[in-house]
Amino acid sequence: MATDSKKTKKAPSVRKPKAVALGSMEAEVFDFNNKAVGKIEMPKSVFGVSWNPGLIKQVVLAQMANLRRPWAHAKGRGEVRGGGRKPWKQKGTGRSRHGSIRSPIWKGGGKSHGPTKERDYTQKVNKKMKRTALFSVLSRKFKDGEIKIVKAFDIEKPKTALMATALTALVGRPKSTKKYDALLVYGTETKNLSRATRNLPKAKVLDSNSLNVYDILNYKHLLIEEKAVETIANHYKI
């Protein structure tokens, strides 16, 4: 009896992220002048997860696809203006039969099978997959020493110069490009923080509840407010 050689492929299962041994999970806490003011215990469930490049790529591509908009659009014969009247009678002229001057075979007619703005590029990613990819990226950043915990983003005035001075102390002076390449993750939002950072190149302010893989990978330095560490652990808890 013949058997079917084709085997059905099972969907890849998302495993619970495994914590890896990174030694001490303590991190120093700095003030806005880059002076150490204490230490904080980093949750291993968030900052001690193994690296998963395949899943990270899938989540990033889905995130980029979800931002894509279908700009290309060609009008079909039903969308082009005019052509409601039959150009000539069906029989007796000796010419070919036509029902509209906006047929795709006419000059100025509609496009057949052209691109339409109704196309949907969105890709669905499960919450567990997003969370696992996020923890994996945060763990890699922490392991590589690219995460710095800041006591509080307490900037006195919404001045770009004050924020530039603080970022220079925290991540170093930018090179000729004048880009700080820093992502600031806050736990408590202040208007001064957003306004002071708005005009700085390659510097972005983000809510701890809006963390995503793409933004973390897009910036080298990740400055996290001390309050935001607990918020991240509670908001994305397993």
MOVEN-V995594 format. One record per helix or strand. SS is the DSSP state (alpha for helix, beta for strand). FROM is the first residue (numbers start at 1). TO is the last residue. Records with the same first field share a line. If there is no record, write none. Layout:
BEGIN
SS = FROM-TO ; FROM-TO
END
This chain:
BEGIN
beta = 19-19 ; 26-30 ; 36-41 ; 49-49 ; 147-150 ; 182-186 ; 203-207 ; 221-225
alpha = 44-47 ; 53-66 ; 127-143 ; 160-171 ; 191-197 ; 208-210 ; 213-218 ; 226-235
END
